Amino acid sequence: MQGPLVSIVTPSYNQGQFIRATIESVLAQDYPHIEYIIMDGGSTDETAAVARDYASRLIWISERDRGQSHAINKGFRLAKGEIVSWLNSDDVLLPGAVSRAVRAFQEDPSLRAVYGEGYLMDREGRITGRFPHTQPLNLWRLVHLSDYILQQTVFFCKAVFEEVGYLDEDLHYAMDWDILIRIAKQYGLGYIPEYMACLREYPEAKSFAGGAARVREIRAVLRRHTGLRYPPGYWVYGLDTYRDIWCRKIRCCTPSFLRCPSEKIQALLMRATGYLIYRVLRNSQGWFSDGWAGREAKVMLPAPRGRGLLIRGVLPRCPIREQELRVVVNGKELGRERFSAGRFEMRFALPGEFANGPLTITLRASRSFTPGGPLLAKRRLSYVLEDVCLWEEAGRADTAARSAGASAGPDS
């Protein structure tokens, strides 16, 4: 049976030194039904000459645009495929990536977007390591804290753009994060635990060169989706960016005879900001990578397809013998239950008012303890949270709407 057409769009501008590798990575895919569109912004380098070598196998459009997001949207609107993706002109797909994405959509027709694992590579195309942040979907983390999804691995059901809108053309750095949040809030995202693409890292790349402007855009996107003035992700990306800016200024403004104390100040600044970033990444959700939850744990689920909320976990026998857990959804308390040591399961019916948007769930425990260990790594723990998911009226768990479980590493 013939599979669906997949359209891949490459936005391009003066990336002639890399675009041949990008083109060949698409044309070498083993999936037979691919439409490849390059939306060039009027490059003045060798990009057009490279593309001419593959003229019979791709669609080449070269005209001025209003930026990368605008170029991608134009390509998506031209695309004939049921499934679409964009691949930047300095990145590459890995063999079999398209086949894996198509298979994921076929296995679960409810999916609107999927993503997978990926690698980092240097300017010359040598792989330097795994993209370190990827994990199965944890919606709270995606909305509030971290863009842990490698965009180069993402494939979309084209129809989803008619439902949630196309890329925001006012965004230049965080348009992929924004569209993924919009889709995930409504439908979730499918995770494919296989390597699908490579991101090329070099100093001139947009993510590296964005600086303070990129941080301001990230803050605006996160404020829009969380309603928080200073969402935790702002501190993570802000500290990471501004510490480099501060260190450069210190180096530039320090006379040579003060180089030694200047280097010590920079090292102290790096350690301090690194520790703060670590604390925000680890503690802000209150649900840790080993499954333990703190006094307040936060979870998000996509717009509910189930009729109720199911919470599963374990209260170890010591040091807490009894616990009370209060469940608040979208600011409204659904209820609270008290349980003793051992496994527990809580079910709550969802009011109809929650049907049209994502669920923001806060779990507040009455008791906690602080285990021993290094001072800087101490945590206040309350119970082990195994799963938070939707369930149907008959009690069947809706696994398509599951949040990240303990094995997925919510704060990894």
ZAMI-592569 format. One line per 5 residues: number of its first residue (from 1); their letters; for each residue z, y, x of C-alpha. Coordinates in steps of 0.2 Angstrom, whole numbers. Layout:
NUM	A	Z/Y/X  ...
***
This chain:
1	MQGPL	0/0/0  -5/17/7  10/28/11  13/46/6  4/60/16
6	VSIVT	15/68/29  11/86/34  18/93/50  17/112/54  19/119/71
11	PSYNQ	22/138/72  15/144/88  14/160/99  10/160/117  17/143/121
16	GQFIR	1/136/129  11/129/144  20/117/131  9/115/116  -2/101/123
21	ATIES	13/89/124  18/95/106  1/91/99  0/74/108  17/69/102
26	VLAQD	11/71/84  -6/64/85  1/48/94  12/44/79  10/26/73
31	YPHIE	10/32/55  -8/33/48  -7/47/35  -3/63/44  -10/81/41
36	YIIMD	-6/92/56  -7/111/54  -4/124/68  0/141/62  -3/152/77
41	GGSTD	2/170/77  -13/176/88  -8/169/105  -16/178/120  -13/164/132
46	ETAAV	-22/147/134  -15/140/117  -32/141/108  -41/133/122  -29/118/121
51	ARDYA	-30/117/103  -49/116/103  -48/100/113  -40/92/97  -50/102/84
56	SRLIW	-56/87/74  -38/80/72  -29/96/66  -30/112/56  -29/127/67
61	ISERD	-25/144/59  -23/159/71  -18/176/62  -4/188/64  12/184/55
66	RGQSH	29/191/52  38/179/63  42/161/64  49/158/46  34/167/39
71	AINKG	22/156/49  32/140/43  32/145/25  13/148/26  10/131/33
76	FRLAK	21/123/20  12/131/6  -5/125/13  1/108/17  -5/94/5
81	GEIVS	8/81/10  22/75/-1  33/75/15  33/90/27  41/95/43
86	WLNSD	40/108/56  39/105/75  41/120/87  27/122/100  38/118/114
91	DVLLP	46/102/107  40/84/104  42/70/92  47/53/98  36/38/94
96	GAVSR	39/31/77  48/46/70  36/49/55  37/31/50  56/31/51
101	AVRAF	57/47/40  44/39/27  54/23/26  70/33/23  62/42/8
106	QEDPS	55/26/1  72/17/2  81/31/-7  69/41/-18  84/53/-22
111	LRAVY	83/60/-5  76/78/-3  78/79/16  82/67/31  87/70/49
116	GEGYL	90/59/64  96/58/82  87/67/96  87/71/115  88/86/125
121	MDREG	74/89/138  71/102/152  56/113/155  46/99/163  49/87/149
126	RITGR	62/76/157  76/70/146  93/77/151  104/68/137  107/65/119
131	FPHTQ	108/80/108  127/80/107  132/86/90  122/75/78  133/65/65
136	PLNLW	131/58/48  132/72/34  149/81/33  145/95/21  160/105/24
141	RLVHL	157/106/43  138/110/40  143/125/28  158/132/37  157/127/55
146	SDYIL	143/119/64  124/117/64  125/99/71  108/94/64  93/94/77
151	QQTVF	80/103/67  66/94/76  71/78/67  71/85/50  58/80/36
156	FCKAV	58/87/19  52/82/2  40/96/-1  45/98/-19  63/103/-14
161	FEEVG	56/120/-9  51/124/-27  69/120/-32  80/129/-18  67/141/-11
166	YLDED	57/142/5  64/147/22  72/165/22  59/175/31  72/188/36
171	LHYAM	80/175/47  74/172/65  87/161/73  97/152/59  83/149/46
176	DWDIL	84/130/49  103/130/46  101/141/30  88/129/22  98/114/26
181	IRIAK	114/121/19  104/125/3  97/108/1  113/99/6  123/108/-7
186	QYGLG	112/102/-21  106/85/-15  115/80/1  105/75/17  100/57/23
191	YIPEY	105/53/40  94/41/51  103/34/65  88/33/76  80/44/90
196	MACLR	66/55/82  63/70/93  67/81/108  72/99/110  66/108/125
201	EYPEA	79/119/134  75/133/146  81/151/148  67/159/138  69/148/123
206	KSFAG	74/158/107  91/150/105  96/154/122  89/172/123  96/177/105
211	GAARV	112/183/112  123/195/100  108/196/88  109/178/85  128/178/82
216	REIRA	126/192/70  113/182/60  124/166/60  138/176/53  128/183/39
221	VLRRH	122/166/34  139/158/35  146/173/25  133/170/12  137/152/10
226	TGLRY	156/152/12  161/168/4  172/170/19  172/186/30  175/177/46
231	PPGYW	171/158/43  176/147/57  158/144/63  157/163/67  171/161/80
236	VYGLD	163/145/88  146/153/90  153/171/93  165/165/107  152/154/115
241	TYRDI	140/169/116  151/183/120  160/175/134  143/173/143  140/192/139
246	WCRKI	157/197/145  155/187/161  138/194/165  146/212/163  160/208/174
251	RCCTP	149/201/188  137/217/186  151/229/187  162/222/200  160/228/218
256	SFLRC	157/215/231  174/217/239  182/212/223  171/197/220  186/184/222
261	PSEKI	197/192/209  181/194/198  177/175/199  195/171/194  195/182/179
266	QALLM	178/174/174  186/157/176  201/162/166  190/169/152  179/153/152
271	RATGY	195/142/150  203/153/136  187/154/126  184/136/128  201/131/122
276	LIYRV	199/142/107  182/135/102  190/117/104  204/121/93  193/129/79
281	LRNSQ	181/114/80  195/101/80  207/109/67  198/120/55  193/106/43
286	GWFSD	210/97/44  201/80/45  200/72/62  188/61/70  201/46/70
291	GWAGR	203/48/51  220/56/51  221/71/39  233/86/41  244/95/28
296	EAKVM	228/103/22  211/94/23  194/101/17  179/92/11  163/96/2
301	LPAPR	152/86/-9  134/90/-16  132/95/-34  140/80/-43  129/66/-50
306	GRGLL	145/56/-54  158/59/-67  173/59/-57  181/61/-39  187/46/-29
311	IRGVL	199/48/-14  204/33/-4  216/32/11  231/24/19  248/30/22
316	PRCPI	255/21/38  272/14/36  280/26/48  286/39/50  282/45/33
321	REQEL	287/33/19  281/43/4  268/56/2  262/68/-12  244/73/-12
326	RVVVN	238/88/-22  219/89/-26  211/106/-29  192/107/-33  183/124/-33
331	GKELG	200/132/-34  206/122/-49  220/109/-47  214/92/-54  231/84/-52
336	RERFS	243/77/-39  249/59/-36  264/52/-26  262/36/-17  272/25/-4
341	AGRFE	266/17/12  251/7/11  233/9/4  231/22/-10  216/26/-22
346	MRFAL	215/42/-33  203/45/-47  200/61/-56  188/66/-70  177/81/-66
351	PGEFA	176/95/-79  159/99/-85  160/116/-77  158/108/-60  141/100/-64
356	NGPLT	129/113/-57  135/117/-39  144/109/-24  162/103/-24  174/111/-12
361	ITLRA	189/100/-11  206/104/-4  219/90/-1  236/97/1  250/85/7
366	SRSFT	268/87/5  274/80/21  268/79/39  274/74/56  269/78/74
371	PGGPL	266/63/86  270/64/104  257/68/117  250/83/128  256/100/121
376	LAKRR	239/107/119  233/91/109  247/90/97  243/89/78  252/89/62
381	LSYVL	247/73/53  250/67/35  240/52/31  223/43/35  209/49/24
386	EDVCL	195/35/23  183/42/10  180/56/-3  166/52/-15  159/53/-32
391	WEEAG	161/39/-44  152/35/-61  160/33/-77  161/14/-75  170/17/-59
396	RADTA	156/13/-47  156/24/-31  141/34/-29  137/31/-11  123/43/-10
401	ARSAG	135/57/-12  148/51/1  156/63/13  158/58/31  171/44/33
406	ASAGP	183/42/47  171/32/57  158/46/56  170/58/65  172/73/54
411	DS	177/84/69  168/75/83
***
